[in-house]
Amino acid sequence: MFWNRICDIIKKSMFKNKKLLIIILCSALILSFVSFHFVQGAERPLEVPLPEIGLESGITTTPLLPDYVKYIFNFAMLICGFVAFGALVIGGVRYTSSAGNPSTISDANNQMLSGIMGLVIILGSWLILTTINPELKIISVEYKEAEIVSEGIADISLCTNVLTEEGEEDCRPFHQSASTLGDFNGRVAYVKINNTEDMQYGAVLHSKTNWQGSCVVCLESNCDISKANGGYSITVFVTGDGGGGSGVTLYEADSYNELCGTECKNACSGFGSVCGEDCVGWQWWIFSDMRGGKCWPFSSSAASTNITDNVRSFYINGRYLVARFDQENFNGNCEVHRYSSMNIGAQTIKSLKVIPLK
């Protein structure tokens, strides 16, 4: 009788959790069987960066759809886990405070078993996707070659130091930015940039996937890519005159120093100048004698920015690619941008690449 009652309760709890089960199964099916074929375009910084979830890194720039699906799946798993655990805890509290009431005890038992079953379902789905077959949770992103390839059009190729079976260079063309180099990850030995009179290309080779880690900016073939760790992702661009813009201006305060006053937004009278008599610099700084809203304009690259303060926003005037580094001489971690950003947190920027785009 006892086991029959347990089985009945489990069946009821599974029925109560069927919506959760359907959500998890649908997510698993999406992650398991859907293969996306996208061409990565210019990335844009998110106004509100998505935080880290456990071992899953956060998202700061506009990713591909598969990255969003993966992030949402992990977020849903986390929320479902909290809900199931909360149901278990509430059921336990109801059980201990039931004062011997049979009806309350029965409801509390059912709620606790529902919570346990929810946790089992969530843990089971996670184990299936990570332990039994980890490949199920990997969405393969295949980058199609751009259809603009024709005679006389410039392109960029990444090459390994191993010849093909036919004795030719083992090279692969990249006409668009890519968050991963696929089977070329960590194997790039040199870069070939094929330009024409009308098209001058450039590339940023990153030492990690998703445009993370250290990076190397290449404006010509056979550039030194030793800092790129063999290459794991690439940013491709077309150089030009910058569209008549003035370059990039770094700001100590969010929103291009708007916190210092509306008259200070985007305004910068010179390198290291401070705008506004009562500029907070950042919202929560309470020491008035240390407040400041400095700015630093750059019209070209700088191996050393000579900036000792943190930078919280930057404005790109014109068409430029900006690579910022946390160490001098273009070393350390780098971030590449094509668009202005109103809030990047408190960042250390020791060197800067400013490349005019077409």
C-alpha positions in Angstrom: 0.0 0.0 0.0 2.8 2.4 0.9 4.6 1.9 -2.5 1.3 2.2 -4.4 0.7 5.5 -2.6 4.2 6.7 -3.5 3.6 5.7 -7.2 0.3 7.6 -7.3 2.0 10.7 -5.8 4.8 10.5 -8.3 2.4 10.2 -11.2 0.4 13.2 -9.9 3.6 15.2 -9.4 4.8 14.4 -12.9 1.5 15.6 -14.2 1.8 18.8 -12.3 5.3 19.3 -13.7 4.4 18.5 -17.3 4.7 22.1 -18.3 8.2 22.2 -16.9 9.0 18.9 -18.6 7.6 20.2 -22.0 9.7 23.3 -21.8 12.9 21.4 -21.0 12.3 18.8 -23.7 11.6 21.5 -26.3 14.8 23.3 -25.3 16.7 20.1 -25.6 15.2 19.4 -29.1 16.2 22.8 -30.2 19.7 22.5 -29.0 20.1 18.9 -30.3 18.7 19.0 -33.8 18.7 22.6 -35.1 21.7 23.5 -37.2 22.1 27.2 -38.0 23.8 28.7 -41.0 24.6 32.3 -40.5 27.0 34.9 -41.8 28.3 37.0 -38.9 28.0 40.7 -39.5 29.2 43.6 -37.5 28.8 43.1 -33.8 27.1 45.8 -31.7 27.6 46.2 -27.9 24.5 45.3 -25.8 23.1 48.3 -23.8 22.5 45.8 -20.9 25.2 43.1 -20.9 23.9 39.6 -20.0 25.5 38.3 -16.8 27.4 35.1 -16.3 25.3 32.0 -15.4 27.4 29.4 -13.6 30.1 28.3 -16.0 28.4 30.0 -18.9 30.1 33.3 -19.8 28.0 36.4 -20.1 27.2 38.2 -23.4 28.4 41.8 -24.0 28.0 42.1 -27.7 25.3 41.1 -30.1 25.8 37.3 -30.6 24.5 34.8 -33.2 21.1 33.3 -32.6 22.6 30.0 -31.4 24.4 31.8 -28.6 21.1 33.4 -27.5 19.4 30.0 -27.5 22.2 28.4 -25.4 22.1 31.3 -22.9 18.3 31.2 -22.6 18.4 27.5 -22.1 21.0 27.8 -19.3 19.0 30.6 -17.7 15.7 28.6 -17.9 17.5 25.6 -16.2 18.7 27.9 -13.4 15.2 29.4 -12.8 13.5 26.0 -13.0 16.0 24.7 -10.4 15.3 27.6 -8.1 11.5 27.1 -8.5 11.7 23.3 -7.8 14.0 23.9 -4.8 11.6 26.6 -3.5 8.6 24.2 -3.8 10.6 21.6 -1.8 11.5 24.1 1.0 7.9 25.5 1.2 6.5 21.9 1.4 8.9 21.1 4.2 7.9 24.2 6.1 4.2 23.3 5.7 4.9 19.8 6.9 6.7 20.9 10.1 3.9 23.4 10.9 1.0 21.1 10.0 0.4 20.4 13.8 -0.8 16.9 12.9 -3.5 18.0 10.4 -3.8 15.0 8.0 -5.0 17.2 5.1 -2.1 19.7 5.5 0.4 16.8 5.9 -0.8 15.2 2.7 -0.6 18.5 0.7 2.9 19.1 2.1 4.0 15.6 1.1 2.7 16.1 -2.4 4.4 19.5 -2.7 7.8 18.1 -1.5 7.6 15.2 -3.9 6.7 17.6 -6.7 9.8 19.6 -5.9 11.9 16.5 -5.8 10.6 15.3 -9.1 11.2 18.7 -10.6 14.8 18.7 -9.4 15.2 15.1 -10.8 13.9 16.1 -14.2 16.1 19.1 -14.4 19.2 17.2 -13.2 18.4 14.4 -15.6 18.1 16.7 -18.6 21.3 18.4 -17.7 23.1 15.1 -17.3 21.8 13.9 -20.7 23.1 17.1 -22.4 26.4 17.3 -20.6 27.6 13.9 -19.4 26.0 11.2 -21.5 26.5 13.0 -24.8 28.0 16.6 -24.5 27.7 17.1 -28.2 23.9 17.4 -27.8 24.2 20.9 -26.3 26.7 22.2 -28.9 25.0 24.2 -31.7 27.1 23.9 -34.8 27.5 27.3 -36.6 28.6 26.8 -40.1 29.8 29.9 -41.9 28.9 30.1 -45.6 31.4 31.8 -47.9 30.1 35.1 -49.0 28.7 35.2 -52.5 30.6 38.3 -53.3 33.7 36.4 -54.3 34.6 37.1 -57.9 37.6 38.0 -59.9 39.3 41.2 -58.7 37.6 41.5 -55.3 39.8 41.5 -52.3 39.6 38.9 -49.6 41.4 37.6 -46.5 42.7 34.1 -46.1 44.0 32.4 -43.0 46.6 29.7 -43.6 48.2 26.9 -41.7 51.9 25.9 -41.9 50.9 22.5 -43.4 50.4 21.9 -47.1 47.4 20.1 -48.4 47.5 16.6 -50.0 47.9 18.3 -53.4 51.0 20.2 -52.1 49.2 23.6 -52.0 48.9 26.1 -49.2 46.2 25.1 -46.7 44.3 28.4 -46.6 40.7 29.3 -46.0 39.0 32.6 -47.1 37.1 34.7 -44.6 35.0 37.5 -46.0 33.0 38.1 -42.8 33.7 38.3 -39.1 33.5 34.9 -37.4 33.2 34.0 -33.7 35.1 30.8 -34.3 37.4 29.5 -37.0 36.1 25.9 -36.8 38.8 23.4 -37.5 41.3 26.2 -38.1 41.1 27.2 -34.4 44.7 27.5 -33.0 46.3 26.5 -36.3 46.7 29.8 -38.1 50.3 30.4 -39.0 50.0 33.5 -41.3 47.4 35.8 -42.8 47.0 36.6 -46.5 45.3 39.9 -47.4 44.5 40.2 -51.1 43.6 43.8 -52.0 42.6 45.6 -55.1 42.8 49.3 -56.0 39.2 49.8 -54.8 39.2 47.5 -51.7 41.7 47.5 -48.9 41.0 44.9 -46.3 42.1 44.4 -42.7 41.6 41.8 -40.0 41.7 41.4 -36.3 42.8 37.9 -35.2 41.7 36.9 -31.7 43.3 34.4 -29.3 39.9 33.1 -28.1 36.5 32.3 -29.6 33.8 35.0 -29.6 36.3 37.8 -30.1 37.8 37.4 -26.7 41.4 37.3 -25.3 44.4 39.1 -26.8 44.3 40.2 -30.5 46.4 41.3 -33.4 45.4 43.9 -36.0 46.6 43.0 -39.5 46.6 45.6 -42.3 48.9 43.6 -44.6 49.8 40.0 -45.4 52.2 38.0 -43.2 51.8 40.3 -40.2 53.0 39.1 -36.8 50.2 37.1 -35.3 52.2 35.6 -32.4 49.9 37.3 -29.8 46.8 35.6 -31.3 47.6 32.1 -30.0 47.1 30.5 -33.4 43.8 32.4 -33.9 40.3 31.4 -32.7 38.0 34.1 -34.1 38.4 36.9 -36.6 37.0 40.4 -37.2 37.1 41.5 -40.9 36.8 45.1 -42.1 37.4 47.3 -45.1 39.7 50.3 -44.5 38.9 53.8 -45.8 38.8 57.4 -44.8 36.6 57.1 -41.7 33.7 59.0 -43.3 35.1 62.4 -42.3 34.9 61.7 -38.6 37.3 62.7 -35.9 38.0 59.3 -34.3 37.1 58.1 -30.8 36.8 59.9 -27.5 37.0 58.1 -24.2 35.0 59.3 -21.2 35.4 58.8 -17.5 31.6 58.9 -16.9 28.8 56.9 -18.3 26.8 58.2 -21.3 29.7 60.2 -22.7 29.9 62.4 -19.5 26.2 63.2 -19.6 26.2 62.6 -15.8 28.3 65.7 -15.5 25.5 67.8 -17.1 23.8 67.9 -20.4 26.2 70.5 -21.6 29.0 68.0 -21.1 27.6 65.2 -23.2 30.1 64.4 -26.0 32.0 67.6 -25.3 35.7 67.4 -24.8 38.0 70.4 -24.8 41.2 68.5 -24.8 43.1 65.4 -23.5 42.3 64.8 -19.9 40.0 67.8 -19.6 37.2 67.8 -17.0 33.7 68.9 -17.9 31.3 70.3 -15.3 32.0 71.8 -11.8 30.0 69.1 -10.0 30.6 66.0 -12.2 30.0 62.7 -10.4 32.0 60.7 -12.9 29.9 57.7 -12.0 26.6 57.5 -10.2 27.6 56.0 -6.9 30.9 57.9 -6.1 30.3 59.8 -2.8 33.6 61.6 -2.3 33.0 65.0 -3.8 36.7 66.0 -3.7 37.5 63.0 -5.9 34.8 63.5 -8.4 35.7 64.0 -12.1 34.4 63.6 -15.6 37.6 63.5 -17.7 37.8 62.8 -21.5 40.5 61.7 -23.8 40.2 62.2 -27.6 42.1 60.0 -30.1 42.3 60.5 -33.8 44.8 57.7 -34.4 46.3 54.7 -32.7 48.3 55.0 -29.5 50.7 52.5 -28.1 50.3 54.2 -24.7 47.2 56.2 -23.9 48.7 57.7 -20.7 45.3 57.3 -19.0 45.5 56.4 -15.3 41.7 56.6 -14.7 39.0 54.1 -15.5 37.1 54.6 -18.7 33.3 54.1 -18.6 32.1 55.1 -22.1 33.4 56.0 -25.5 32.0 57.8 -28.5 33.1 57.0 -32.1 32.8 59.9 -34.4 32.7 58.6 -38.0 33.4 55.2 -39.3 36.2 53.6 -37.3 37.2 50.3 -35.9 38.5 50.7 -32.3 40.6 48.0 -30.6 41.2 48.7 -26.9 43.9 46.9 -24.8 44.4 46.7 -21.1 48.2 46.8 -21.4 50.5 49.1 -23.3 52.0 48.4 -26.8 48.7 46.7 -27.8 49.2 43.8 -25.4 46.8 42.0 -23.0 43.1 41.5 -23.4 41.4 43.5 -26.1 37.9 44.4 -27.2 37.0 45.4 -30.7 34.2 47.9 -31.5 32.6 49.6 -34.5 30.0 51.5 -32.5 29.9 53.8 -29.6 29.1 52.5 -26.1 27.4 54.4 -23.3 28.5 52.0 -20.5 31.4 49.6 -20.5 31.9 49.5 -16.8 35.1 50.6 -15.2 37.7 49.6 -17.8 41.5 50.0 -17.9 42.6 51.2 -21.4 46.4 51.4 -21.8 46.7 51.3 -25.6 44.3 51.9 -28.5 44.1 51.0 -32.2 42.0 53.4 -34.2 41.5 52.2 -37.8 39.4 54.3 -40.3 36.8 52.3 -42.2 35.3 52.7 -45.6 
